[in-house]
């Protein structure tokens, strides 16, 4: 079952997609300056009943007009089945989009990070047909940001540092620096980053410390986005129900149709689509009113 810390660990890249630029600086790997970064559908399902989903998928456009796909996986433990899944993700993404894919694995313990960084070689031992070299972020290379000024200069990276080092002895200093940094930004942004930090810390002593810091120094920020997270969850569940109902009735759906339903965050619209899903015979009928209005 997917845990809240797992979700926070990769969703921070969705909330602030340009965090990947800081991540690549941490890794010491040059990356062209991005012109635009956009979220993409994470569903990599190719045929029924097998489904494959990457945690977060970004398309990054750079100044020379090139585009890259950045697949981000949050990995909490060693999983023997993952290397084959990662190889599939990259091959499928390249075949589907024709953009060079990059795999970034984010971990919260050094042992898992070391395992995830091992090259995946497929084919003859002396001449692999396919080799995958995951990029890995974990406690071994993500900086422990304990300086409030440094944290304020790159708050998304400071949040990611706090999540990654939640079990470290330096956790208290990292959280105190982040709490101080959040006072320098606007209330809405501070609330979002504070919530991500709490969720990302999971069931650790560091989360109790973070809650204490929030209750004493940022009480006016804390909890502002809790309802937003709940509403997002309700929308995702309803969108999934719409697609499942259509598939059960064998209504033809394209990848664009599924992505449109998944991207909808308006509950009344999703409720209307859900009712129609049991009577329409095409996606055009499902989206009829919205398409006419637009």
Backbone as CSV, one residue per row, in Angstrom:
resi,resn,N_x,N_y,N_z,CA_x,CA_y,CA_z,C_x,C_y,C_z
1,UNK,0.848,-1.198,0.000,0.000,0.000,0.000,0.880,1.242,0.000
2,UNK,0.547,2.199,-0.834,1.335,3.428,-0.921,1.164,4.241,0.354
3,UNK,2.274,4.692,0.942,2.234,5.449,2.192,2.277,6.942,1.919
4,UNK,1.866,7.726,2.936,1.898,9.177,2.805,3.319,9.706,2.611
5,UNK,4.329,9.197,3.352,5.696,9.671,3.095,6.155,9.384,1.678
6,UNK,5.788,8.219,1.150,6.129,7.874,-0.236,5.559,8.917,-1.185
7,UNK,4.274,9.281,-0.987,3.632,10.254,-1.868,4.310,11.620,-1.768
8,UNK,4.610,12.048,-0.546,5.224,13.367,-0.375,6.605,13.425,-1.011
9,UNK,7.311,12.289,-0.965,8.699,12.267,-1.436,8.811,12.570,-2.929
10,UNK,7.813,12.147,-3.724,7.876,12.468,-5.144,6.922,13.598,-5.528
11,UNK,5.827,13.792,-4.744,4.874,14.841,-5.095,5.432,16.236,-4.869
12,UNK,6.485,16.367,-4.062,7.131,17.668,-3.915,7.664,18.142,-5.263
13,UNK,8.028,17.201,-6.147,8.455,17.561,-7.488,7.266,18.015,-8.329
14,UNK,6.064,17.519,-8.025,4.875,17.975,-8.735,4.475,19.365,-8.269
15,UNK,4.570,19.588,-6.971,4.211,20.892,-6.424,5.162,21.966,-6.915
16,UNK,6.443,21.629,-7.001,7.438,22.574,-7.487,8.328,21.844,-8.482
17,UNK,7.875,21.700,-9.752,8.615,20.892,-10.725,10.066,21.296,-10.910
18,UNK,10.384,22.570,-10.691,11.757,23.014,-10.917,12.708,22.549,-9.825
19,UNK,12.180,21.847,-8.826,13.052,21.248,-7.811,14.057,20.310,-8.460
20,UNK,13.677,19.727,-9.610,14.598,18.777,-10.240,15.929,19.445,-10.585
21,UNK,15.899,20.764,-10.879,17.138,21.472,-11.208,18.089,21.461,-10.018
22,UNK,17.542,21.677,-8.812,18.363,21.592,-7.600,18.858,20.175,-7.392
23,UNK,18.001,19.201,-7.701,18.384,17.797,-7.532,19.567,17.441,-8.419
24,UNK,19.562,17.928,-9.652,20.665,17.613,-10.551,21.947,18.312,-10.106
25,UNK,21.822,19.489,-9.509,23.014,20.154,-8.969,23.594,19.327,-7.826
26,UNK,22.706,18.748,-6.988,23.159,17.886,-5.899,23.943,16.704,-6.458
27,UNK,23.459,16.157,-7.580,24.108,14.996,-8.193,25.372,15.366,-8.958
28,UNK,25.589,16.668,-9.174,26.763,17.101,-9.922,26.672,16.800,-11.399
29,UNK,25.459,16.704,-11.924,25.253,16.395,-13.339,24.710,17.637,-14.041
30,UNK,25.393,18.132,-15.082,24.896,19.323,-15.773,23.610,19.025,-16.520
31,UNK,22.689,19.968,-16.486,21.429,19.834,-17.218,21.122,21.193,-17.836
32,UNK,20.681,21.236,-19.096,20.397,22.528,-19.743,19.352,23.308,-18.958
33,UNK,19.436,24.636,-19.020,18.460,25.472,-18.329,17.066,25.218,-18.899
34,UNK,16.100,24.869,-18.036,14.757,24.583,-18.540,14.028,25.852,-18.963
35,UNK,13.286,25.756,-20.034,12.411,26.834,-20.479,11.014,26.610,-19.931
36,UNK,10.610,25.357,-19.886,9.283,25.003,-19.387,9.324,23.595,-18.808
37,UNK,8.587,23.399,-17.712,8.465,22.080,-17.089,6.980,21.796,-16.917
38,UNK,6.520,20.656,-17.386,5.098,20.337,-17.293,4.902,18.920,-16.778
39,UNK,3.830,18.751,-15.994,3.471,17.430,-15.496,2.850,16.606,-16.617
40,UNK,3.076,15.293,-16.585,2.510,14.406,-17.581,1.764,13.266,-16.897
41,UNK,0.909,12.593,-17.654,0.167,11.456,-17.140,1.141,10.359,-16.737
42,UNK,0.997,9.852,-15.526,1.938,8.859,-15.007,1.541,7.423,-15.347
43,UNK,0.405,7.227,-16.006,-0.063,5.881,-16.333,0.694,5.346,-17.538
44,UNK,1.476,4.278,-17.328,2.247,3.670,-18.406,1.661,2.319,-18.822
45,UNK,0.365,2.129,-18.533,-0.285,0.872,-18.874,-0.310,0.683,-20.381
46,UNK,0.043,-0.509,-20.826,0.067,-0.785,-22.256,-1.037,-1.747,-22.668
47,UNK,-1.384,-2.707,-21.829,-2.447,-3.641,-22.168,-3.072,-4.157,-20.885
48,UNK,-4.316,-4.573,-20.985,-4.991,-5.123,-19.816,-4.517,-6.545,-19.604
49,UNK,-4.497,-7.065,-18.358,-4.848,-6.369,-17.131,-3.646,-5.759,-16.438
50,UNK,-2.458,-5.789,-17.082,-1.240,-5.297,-16.458,-1.228,-3.771,-16.455
51,UNK,-0.996,-3.184,-15.291,-0.896,-1.737,-15.179,0.455,-1.378,-14.585
52,UNK,1.046,-0.321,-15.115,2.318,0.169,-14.602,2.223,1.684,-14.486
53,UNK,2.583,2.196,-13.312,2.519,3.633,-13.077,3.853,4.107,-12.517
54,UNK,4.421,5.120,-13.143,5.576,5.790,-12.568,5.038,6.787,-11.538
55,UNK,5.808,7.086,-10.489,5.305,7.951,-9.423,5.039,9.372,-9.908
56,UNK,6.036,10.000,-10.502,5.878,11.340,-11.059,6.589,11.397,-12.394
57,UNK,5.959,12.053,-13.371,6.550,12.162,-14.706,6.504,13.616,-15.143
58,UNK,7.664,14.165,-15.471,7.772,15.552,-15.925,8.348,15.597,-17.333
59,UNK,7.834,16.515,-18.146,8.481,16.797,-19.418,9.209,18.125,-19.271
60,UNK,10.494,18.118,-19.554,11.332,19.304,-19.378,11.789,19.791,-20.743
61,UNK,11.420,21.021,-21.086,11.863,21.634,-22.326,13.026,22.578,-22.012
62,UNK,14.084,22.516,-22.817,15.272,23.334,-22.579,15.453,24.340,-23.706
63,UNK,16.426,25.235,-23.531,16.565,26.394,-24.403,16.789,26.057,-25.869
64,UNK,17.475,24.954,-26.153,17.762,24.631,-27.552,16.590,23.947,-28.254
65,UNK,15.443,23.858,-27.553,14.264,23.249,-28.148,14.111,21.771,-27.852
66,UNK,15.109,21.172,-27.218,15.034,19.753,-26.882,14.104,19.532,-25.692
67,UNK,13.593,18.318,-25.573,12.745,17.931,-24.448,13.255,16.630,-23.846
68,UNK,13.087,16.510,-22.550,13.453,15.297,-21.826,12.261,14.867,-20.976
69,UNK,12.176,13.573,-20.695,11.196,13.057,-19.759,11.916,12.664,-18.481
70,UNK,11.446,13.176,-17.354,12.049,12.854,-16.065,11.069,12.000,-15.265
71,UNK,11.372,10.709,-15.137,10.558,9.780,-14.361,11.120,9.713,-12.949
72,UNK,10.305,10.077,-11.951,10.755,10.123,-10.557,10.056,9.020,-9.775
73,UNK,10.849,8.168,-9.126,10.342,7.056,-8.338,10.781,7.230,-6.888
74,UNK,9.834,7.178,-5.952,10.156,7.178,-4.528,10.267,5.735,-4.068
75,UNK,11.426,5.375,-3.524,11.682,3.979,-3.164,12.010,3.880,-1.684
76,UNK,11.145,3.195,-0.925,11.338,3.102,0.519,12.106,1.873,0.968
77,UNK,12.278,0.893,0.075,12.984,-0.333,0.455,13.488,-1.021,-0.807
78,UNK,14.345,-2.012,-0.615,14.802,-2.809,-1.746,13.636,-3.658,-2.250
79,UNK,13.454,-3.688,-3.559,12.346,-4.436,-4.155,12.864,-5.149,-5.401
80,UNK,13.004,-6.467,-5.360,13.597,-7.211,-6.481,12.892,-6.996,-7.809
81,UNK,11.595,-6.675,-7.782,10.862,-6.523,-9.037,11.050,-5.152,-9.681
82,UNK,11.600,-4.198,-8.952,11.681,-2.835,-9.457,12.634,-2.651,-10.641
83,UNK,13.822,-3.240,-10.647,14.720,-3.010,-11.787,14.087,-3.325,-13.132
84,UNK,13.327,-4.416,-13.221,12.682,-4.739,-14.492,11.591,-3.724,-14.822
85,UNK,10.886,-3.243,-13.786,9.866,-2.220,-14.017,10.494,-0.929,-14.513
86,UNK,11.614,-0.541,-13.904,12.272,0.693,-14.323,12.752,0.609,-15.771
87,UNK,13.311,-0.534,-16.146,13.746,-0.710,-17.536,12.553,-0.593,-18.483
88,UNK,11.431,-1.181,-18.078,10.209,-1.096,-18.888,9.755,0.352,-19.016
89,UNK,9.718,1.074,-17.885,9.279,2.462,-17.923,10.053,3.257,-18.974
90,UNK,11.379,3.148,-18.920,12.216,3.952,-19.803,12.025,3.560,-21.266
91,UNK,11.969,2.264,-21.538,11.773,1.809,-22.916,10.406,2.240,-23.432
92,UNK,9.386,2.098,-22.590,8.033,2.469,-23.001,7.918,3.973,-23.231
93,UNK,8.485,4.752,-22.325,8.417,6.211,-22.472,9.100,6.670,-23.758
94,UNK,10.239,6.081,-24.059,10.956,6.490,-25.273,10.176,6.076,-26.521
95,UNK,9.593,4.870,-26.479,8.816,4.406,-27.631,7.561,5.248,-27.825
96,UNK,6.950,5.686,-26.719,5.687,6.416,-26.803,5.878,7.886,-27.153
97,UNK,6.876,8.548,-26.552,7.024,9.994,-26.704,8.212,10.412,-27.567
98,UNK,9.174,9.523,-27.758,10.384,9.831,-28.531,11.220,10.938,-27.900
99,UNK,11.084,11.113,-26.589,11.935,12.033,-25.852,12.894,11.195,-25.006
100,UNK,14.146,11.622,-24.837,15.076,10.868,-23.986,14.563,10.816,-22.538
101,UNK,14.360,9.627,-21.977,13.881,9.520,-20.599,15.045,9.441,-19.604
102,UNK,14.830,9.997,-18.428,15.814,9.980,-17.351,15.115,9.444,-16.103
103,UNK,15.724,8.487,-15.420,15.141,7.909,-14.208,15.830,8.475,-12.978
104,UNK,15.039,9.088,-12.087,15.546,9.614,-10.828,14.840,8.879,-9.691
105,UNK,15.607,8.185,-8.848,15.058,7.439,-7.715,15.404,8.192,-6.435
106,UNK,14.395,8.469,-5.610,14.616,9.202,-4.358,14.378,8.240,-3.196
107,UNK,15.321,8.223,-2.251,15.294,7.269,-1.133,15.503,7.997,0.184
108,UNK,15.070,7.344,1.270,15.240,7.937,2.599,16.224,7.180,3.468
109,UNK,16.868,6.139,2.940,17.915,5.465,3.698,19.032,5.069,2.740
110,UNK,20.247,5.056,3.262,21.429,4.847,2.430,21.452,3.465,1.803
111,UNK,21.009,2.433,2.536,21.029,1.078,2.004,20.181,0.942,0.755
112,UNK,18.979,1.509,0.798,18.096,1.460,-0.371,18.683,2.273,-1.516
113,UNK,19.269,3.428,-1.181,19.867,4.273,-2.218,21.015,3.558,-2.917
114,UNK,21.849,2.861,-2.151,22.969,2.120,-2.738,22.468,1.026,-3.672
115,UNK,21.434,0.323,-3.228,20.840,-0.729,-4.067,20.245,-0.140,-5.347
116,UNK,19.514,0.966,-5.216,18.836,1.560,-6.371,19.820,2.088,-7.408
117,UNK,21.018,2.455,-6.985,22.001,3.029,-7.899,22.722,1.975,-8.736
118,UNK,22.531,0.716,-8.419,23.223,-0.337,-9.178,22.729,-0.366,-10.624
119,UNK,23.633,-0.420,-11.599,23.214,-0.478,-13.010,22.365,-1.721,-13.275
120,UNK,21.418,-1.575,-14.148,20.560,-2.686,-14.557,21.007,-3.116,-15.950
121,UNK,21.581,-4.289,-16.047,22.115,-4.769,-17.322,21.269,-5.941,-17.819
122,UNK,20.757,-5.793,-19.033,19.888,-6.804,-19.621,20.546,-7.335,-20.890
123,UNK,20.720,-8.648,-20.973,21.360,-9.251,-22.134,22.545,-10.095,-21.712
124,UNK,23.501,-10.282,-22.600,24.697,-11.042,-22.274,25.551,-10.299,-21.255
125,UNK,26.116,-11.003,-20.286,26.961,-10.333,-19.294,28.109,-9.562,-19.944
126,UNK,28.653,-10.100,-21.022,29.774,-9.435,-21.681,29.337,-8.346,-22.651
127,UNK,28.072,-8.358,-23.028,27.577,-7.363,-23.998,26.083,-7.130,-23.760
128,UNK,25.737,-6.326,-22.736,24.317,-6.079,-22.432,23.613,-5.396,-23.607
129,UNK,22.385,-5.843,-23.879,21.574,-5.198,-24.904,21.033,-3.862,-24.407
130,UNK,20.694,-3.815,-23.131,20.146,-2.607,-22.529,20.761,-2.424,-21.157
131,UNK,21.228,-1.219,-20.882,21.772,-0.899,-19.566,21.077,0.342,-19.029
132,UNK,20.595,0.270,-17.808,19.918,1.388,-17.158,20.787,1.874,-16.004
133,UNK,21.052,3.165,-15.998,21.840,3.772,-14.916,20.948,4.766,-14.171
134,UNK,20.236,4.317,-13.118,19.371,5.241,-12.379,20.194,6.332,-11.687
135,UNK,19.648,7.527,-11.662,20.185,8.590,-10.821,19.484,8.487,-9.477
136,UNK,20.232,8.595,-8.386,19.663,8.338,-7.066,19.969,9.489,-6.110
137,UNK,18.930,9.920,-5.403,19.080,10.898,-4.332,18.707,10.239,-3.012
138,UNK,19.546,10.447,-1.994,19.283,9.866,-0.687,20.106,10.569,0.375
139,UNK,20.102,10.052,1.598,20.856,10.690,2.683,22.348,10.791,2.394
140,UNK,22.848,9.956,1.482,24.281,9.949,1.207,24.723,11.134,0.345
141,UNK,23.795,11.753,-0.407,24.226,12.856,-1.271,23.330,14.097,-1.213
142,UNK,22.139,14.009,-0.616,21.305,15.204,-0.442,21.854,15.995,0.742
143,UNK,22.161,17.272,0.557,22.756,18.040,1.655,21.802,18.197,2.833
144,UNK,22.345,18.125,4.036,21.582,18.396,5.251,21.613,19.909,5.462
145,UNK,20.551,20.586,5.103,20.523,22.054,5.130,20.129,22.517,6.530
146,UNK,21.117,23.002,7.275,20.903,23.442,8.656,21.029,24.951,8.822
147,UNK,21.355,25.646,7.744,21.491,27.106,7.779,20.181,27.737,7.296
148,UNK,19.502,28.551,8.131,18.232,29.154,7.726,18.330,29.976,6.443
149,UNK,19.442,30.677,6.251,19.603,31.483,5.039,19.693,30.589,3.804
150,UNK,20.421,29.484,3.930,20.529,28.538,2.815,19.171,27.894,2.533
151,UNK,18.437,27.594,3.595,17.107,27.012,3.420,16.165,27.996,2.734
152,UNK,16.239,29.267,3.114,15.368,30.280,2.523,15.688,30.512,1.054
153,UNK,16.947,30.284,0.661,17.355,30.499,-0.728,16.764,29.450,-1.660
154,UNK,16.457,28.264,-1.147,15.876,27.196,-1.975,14.978,26.351,-1.073
155,UNK,13.768,26.847,-0.809,12.867,26.176,0.124,12.459,24.786,-0.352
156,UNK,12.132,24.581,-1.645,11.794,23.206,-2.067,12.907,22.207,-1.771
157,UNK,14.172,22.607,-2.011,15.288,21.707,-1.706,15.408,21.493,-0.202
158,UNK,15.136,22.552,0.590,15.197,22.418,2.049,14.132,21.445,2.547
159,UNK,12.938,21.486,1.942,11.883,20.531,2.297,12.319,19.117,1.932
160,UNK,12.865,18.970,0.740,13.331,17.656,0.302,14.444,17.155,1.214
161,UNK,15.312,18.038,1.660,16.384,17.675,2.591,15.798,17.179,3.904
162,UNK,14.766,17.870,4.396,14.142,17.473,5.663,13.492,16.096,5.551
163,UNK,12.808,15.853,4.430,12.156,14.555,4.226,13.198,13.440,4.125
164,UNK,14.260,13.709,3.369,15.290,12.699,3.135,16.060,12.356,4.401
165,UNK,16.286,13.358,5.246,17.091,13.154,6.453,16.229,13.030,7.713
166,UNK,14.971,12.607,7.542,14.063,12.515,8.684,14.532,11.593,9.793
167,UNK,15.356,10.599,9.465,15.845,9.657,10.475,17.269,9.956,10.931
168,UNK,17.837,11.061,10.462,19.228,11.385,10.777,19.360,12.114,12.113
169,UNK,20.545,12.068,12.721,20.785,12.825,13.953,20.646,14.334,13.755
170,UNK,20.878,14.809,12.503,20.795,16.239,12.213,19.369,16.705,11.928
171,UNK,18.371,15.838,12.078,17.004,16.176,11.688,16.501,17.439,12.397
172,UNK,16.796,17.574,13.680,16.297,18.725,14.437,16.826,20.032,13.861
173,UNK,18.120,20.082,13.561,18.716,21.302,13.019,18.157,21.619,11.635
174,UNK,17.920,20.584,10.839,17.357,20.779,9.497,15.949,21.346,9.591
175,UNK,15.141,20.796,10.491,13.761,21.251,10.631,13.690,22.667,11.195
176,UNK,14.575,22.987,12.120,14.589,24.337,12.673,14.968,25.359,11.599
177,UNK,15.933,25.005,10.744,16.319,25.904,9.655,15.178,26.088,8.675
178,UNK,14.455,25.002,8.364,13.327,25.087,7.441,12.192,25.919,8.037
179,UNK,11.895,25.707,9.307,10.837,26.483,9.960,11.148,27.975,9.912
180,UNK,12.414,28.306,10.156,12.822,29.712,10.082,12.675,30.248,8.657
181,UNK,13.054,29.434,7.669,12.980,29.860,6.269,11.543,30.110,5.830
182,UNK,10.612,29.333,6.336,9.216,29.474,5.916,8.614,30.805,6.350
183,UNK,9.174,31.420,7.388,8.666,32.721,7.816,8.983,33.810,6.806
184,UNK,9.896,33.513,5.864,10.288,34.527,4.873,9.461,34.455,3.599
185,UNK,8.555,33.488,3.515,7.749,33.360,2.308,6.290,33.636,2.637
186,UNK,5.435,33.638,1.609,4.031,33.958,1.824,3.315,32.809,2.534
187,UNK,2.178,33.129,3.134,1.469,32.171,3.974,1.029,30.929,3.203
188,UNK,0.533,31.120,1.978,0.036,29.978,1.205,1.167,29.020,0.861
189,UNK,2.297,29.554,0.387,3.436,28.702,0.056,3.972,28.014,1.302
190,UNK,4.061,28.766,2.410,4.570,28.188,3.654,3.682,27.038,4.113
191,UNK,2.361,27.204,3.955,1.437,26.148,4.374,1.641,24.890,3.554
192,UNK,1.813,25.053,2.250,2.010,23.897,1.371,3.291,23.161,1.735
193,UNK,4.380,23.909,1.891,5.657,23.270,2.207,5.644,22.653,3.608
194,UNK,4.953,23.302,4.549,4.855,22.752,5.905,4.101,21.428,5.886
195,UNK,3.035,21.369,5.089,2.244,20.140,5.012,3.038,19.022,4.343
196,UNK,3.752,19.354,3.263,4.587,18.362,2.605,5.616,17.797,3.567
197,UNK,6.213,18.667,4.376,7.234,18.220,5.322,6.652,17.244,6.327
198,UNK,5.499,17.594,6.898,4.890,16.717,7.903,4.534,15.363,7.307
199,UNK,3.910,15.370,6.126,3.525,14.107,5.495,4.766,13.299,5.133
200,UNK,5.781,13.982,4.610,6.991,13.295,4.165,7.797,12.683,5.284
201,UNK,7.710,13.242,6.489,8.473,12.707,7.615,7.910,11.387,8.112
202,UNK,6.645,11.122,7.800,6.061,9.834,8.159,6.022,9.608,9.658
203,UNK,6.074,8.359,10.045,5.978,7.985,11.454,7.369,7.981,12.085
204,UNK,7.905,9.173,12.268,9.237,9.312,12.856,9.191,10.326,13.996
205,UNK,10.145,10.278,14.924,10.209,11.299,15.974,10.344,12.702,15.395
206,UNK,10.958,12.807,14.213,11.133,14.117,13.588,9.798,14.768,13.267
207,UNK,8.782,13.958,12.963,7.468,14.545,12.663,6.880,15.219,13.896
208,UNK,7.067,14.624,15.072,6.574,15.238,16.305,7.275,16.570,16.554
209,UNK,8.578,16.600,16.289,9.318,17.850,16.442,8.793,18.896,15.459
210,UNK,8.532,18.473,14.217,8.039,19.416,13.211,6.672,19.977,13.614
211,UNK,5.801,19.132,14.134,4.492,19.604,14.586,4.643,20.618,15.712
212,UNK,5.601,20.371,16.598,5.848,21.317,17.690,6.339,22.652,17.140
213,UNK,7.252,22.603,16.170,7.759,23.837,15.562,6.633,24.608,14.887
214,UNK,5.759,23.885,14.201,4.649,24.543,13.524,3.669,25.164,14.507
215,UNK,3.428,24.485,15.627,2.459,24.988,16.597,2.975,26.210,17.341
216,UNK,4.285,26.356,17.429,4.853,27.478,18.181,5.263,28.646,17.306
217,UNK,5.760,28.358,16.082,6.277,29.468,15.267,5.474,29.746,14.011
218,UNK,4.711,28.754,13.533,3.967,28.958,12.289,2.524,28.471,12.434
219,UNK,1.927,28.735,13.578,0.587,28.211,13.814,-0.428,28.764,12.821
220,UNK,-0.191,29.978,12.298,-1.147,30.560,11.353,-1.023,29.950,9.969
221,UNK,0.076,29.208,9.716,0.225,28.528,8.438,-0.296,27.090,8.505
222,UNK,-0.089,26.454,9.648,-0.261,25.001,9.744,-1.697,24.586,9.450
223,UNK,-1.847,23.620,8.581,-3.157,23.040,8.298,-3.950,23.742,7.215
224,UNK,-3.424,24.837,6.634,-4.190,25.566,5.625,-4.474,24.716,4.400
225,UNK,-3.589,23.768,4.107,-3.783,22.984,2.892,-4.260,21.566,3.170
226,UNK,-4.589,21.251,4.397,-5.052,19.899,4.684,-6.308,19.579,3.877
227,UNK,-7.242,20.535,3.816,-8.473,20.308,3.062,-8.178,20.181,1.573
228,UNK,-7.171,20.918,1.088,-6.791,20.817,-0.319,-6.338,19.405,-0.642
229,UNK,-5.519,18.806,0.238,-5.056,17.435,0.028,-6.234,16.467,0.013
230,UNK,-7.183,16.669,0.935,-8.346,15.781,0.981,-9.181,15.924,-0.284
231,UNK,-9.362,17.160,-0.757,-10.154,17.377,-1.965,-9.479,16.751,-3.176
232,UNK,-8.148,16.854,-3.259,-7.432,16.216,-4.360,-7.655,14.704,-4.347
233,UNK,-7.629,14.121,-3.151,-7.853,12.683,-3.046,-9.242,12.293,-3.507
234,UNK,-10.244,13.100,-3.146,-11.614,12.809,-3.576,-11.744,12.910,-5.093
235,UNK,-11.092,13.908,-5.693,-11.151,14.067,-7.141,-10.495,12.887,-7.855
236,UNK,-9.355,12.440,-7.337,-8.666,11.311,-7.959,-9.518,10.043,-7.897
237,UNK,-10.164,9.828,-6.756,-11.006,8.648,-6.612,-12.184,8.694,-7.579
238,UNK,-12.838,9.872,-7.700,-13.981,9.985,-8.596,-13.548,9.863,-10.058
239,UNK,-12.415,10.450,-10.413,-11.918,10.335,-11.780,-11.637,8.876,-12.130
240,UNK,-11.047,8.145,-11.192,-10.774,6.727,-11.416,-12.077,5.956,-11.605
241,UNK,-13.114,6.321,-10.846,-14.404,5.641,-10.967,-15.033,5.889,-12.327
242,UNK,-14.870,7.105,-12.857,-15.406,7.429,-14.183,-14.771,6.532,-15.241
243,UNK,-13.440,6.446,-15.217,-12.726,5.633,-16.206,-13.086,4.153,-16.060
244,UNK,-13.166,3.676,-14.828,-13.499,2.265,-14.607,-14.888,1.934,-15.137
245,UNK,-15.850,2.839,-14.933,-17.204,2.607,-15.425,-17.229,2.546,-16.949
246,UNK,-16.482,3.434,-17.584,-16.432,3.440,-19.051,-15.764,2.177,-19.588
247,UNK,-14.676,1.778,-18.938,-13.973,0.577,-19.381,-14.826,-0.675,-19.176
248,UNK,-15.580,-0.696,-18.085,-16.455,-1.840,-17.823,-17.490,-1.995,-18.936
249,UNK,-17.927,-0.856,-19.488,-18.928,-0.885,-20.567,-18.261,-0.914,-21.948
250,UNK,-16.936,-1.044,-21.988,-16.188,-1.112,-23.250,-16.372,0.126,-24.112
251,UNK,-16.501,1.281,-23.476,-16.548,2.547,-24.213,-15.110,2.896,-24.626
252,UNK,-14.849,3.122,-25.914,-13.469,3.395,-26.358,-12.911,4.677,-25.724
253,UNK,-11.703,4.586,-25.203,-11.033,5.736,-24.594,-9.604,5.824,-25.104
254,UNK,-9.189,7.021,-25.468,-7.802,7.246,-25.846,-7.000,7.631,-24.608
255,UNK,-5.686,7.676,-24.744,-4.849,8.144,-23.636,-5.197,9.583,-23.274
256,UNK,-5.528,10.392,-24.287,-5.891,11.793,-24.040,-7.195,11.878,-23.249
257,UNK,-8.152,10.980,-23.544,-9.424,10.968,-22.801,-9.168,10.647,-21.332
258,UNK,-8.354,9.614,-21.078,-8.056,9.227,-19.695,-7.327,10.355,-18.969
259,UNK,-6.381,10.984,-19.659,-5.624,12.078,-19.040,-6.540,13.251,-18.711
260,UNK,-7.521,13.517,-19.587,-8.459,14.629,-19.350,-9.297,14.364,-18.107
261,UNK,-9.775,13.138,-17.953,-10.557,12.804,-16.763,-9.689,12.888,-15.514
262,UNK,-8.481,12.336,-15.597,-7.591,12.321,-14.434,-7.185,13.722,-14.001
263,UNK,-7.115,14.651,-14.961,-6.656,16.010,-14.656,-7.763,16.898,-14.101
264,UNK,-9.010,16.450,-14.174,-10.134,17.273,-13.721,-10.125,17.398,-12.204
265,UNK,-10.240,18.617,-11.697,-10.269,18.867,-10.254,-11.578,19.517,-9.812
266,UNK,-12.581,19.474,-10.688,-13.889,20.058,-10.375,-14.866,18.927,-10.043
267,UNK,-15.252,18.820,-8.778,-16.093,17.710,-8.353,-17.453,17.671,-9.047
268,UNK,-18.148,18.818,-9.246,-19.422,18.759,-9.961,-19.275,18.197,-11.377
269,UNK,-18.186,18.560,-12.061,-17.949,18.027,-13.408,-17.712,16.531,-13.348
270,UNK,-16.891,16.088,-12.390,-16.617,14.663,-12.257,-17.889,13.888,-11.908
271,UNK,-18.743,14.487,-11.068,-19.995,13.825,-10.713,-20.894,13.675,-11.938
272,UNK,-20.900,14.713,-12.792,-21.702,14.666,-14.017,-21.169,13.596,-14.970
273,UNK,-19.833,13.532,-15.090,-19.226,12.515,-15.958,-19.504,11.111,-15.430
274,UNK,-19.489,10.967,-14.116,-19.723,9.648,-13.534,-21.137,9.159,-13.866
275,UNK,-22.128,10.054,-13.783,-23.498,9.673,-14.118,-23.606,9.287,-15.599
276,UNK,-22.951,10.046,-16.456,-23.019,9.767,-17.892,-22.281,8.484,-18.270
277,UNK,-21.276,8.120,-17.476,-20.438,6.977,-17.824,-21.244,5.698,-17.995
278,UNK,-22.454,5.648,-17.417,-23.260,4.437,-17.500,-24.231,4.444,-18.688
279,UNK,-24.218,5.560,-19.471,-25.150,5.633,-20.599,-24.494,6.010,-21.917
280,UNK,-23.362,6.752,-21.890,-22.753,7.226,-23.133,-22.117,6.063,-23.892
281,UNK,-21.946,6.278,-25.184,-21.304,5.254,-26.020,-19.964,5.716,-26.568
282,UNK,-19.556,6.970,-26.231,-18.275,7.487,-26.703,-17.773,8.561,-25.751
283,UNK,-16.484,8.857,-25.841,-15.911,9.923,-25.017,-16.466,11.280,-25.424
284,UNK,-16.780,11.446,-26.707,-17.355,12.715,-27.169,-18.660,13.018,-26.445
285,UNK,-19.466,11.983,-26.223,-20.721,12.188,-25.496,-20.444,12.549,-24.037
286,UNK,-19.429,11.936,-23.469,-19.080,12.219,-22.072,-18.718,13.687,-21.882
287,UNK,-17.927,14.229,-22.815,-17.426,15.598,-22.690,-18.301,16.622,-23.419
288,UNK,-19.471,16.231,-23.874,-20.280,17.058,-24.799,-20.464,18.482,-24.319
289,UNK,-20.980,18.682,-23.111,-21.298,20.041,-22.643,-20.043,20.896,-22.550
290,UNK,-18.979,20.326,-21.982,-17.739,21.087,-21.824,-17.165,21.493,-23.173
291,UNK,-17.183,20.602,-24.148,-16.645,20.919,-25.476,-17.471,21.987,-26.163
292,UNK,-18.794,21.954,-25.988,-19.645,22.973,-26.601,-19.399,24.345,-25.988
293,UNK,-19.212,24.368,-24.649,-18.947,25.634,-23.970,-17.608,26.233,-24.391
294,UNK,-16.600,25.349,-24.567,-15.289,25.851,-24.934,-15.241,26.272,-26.402
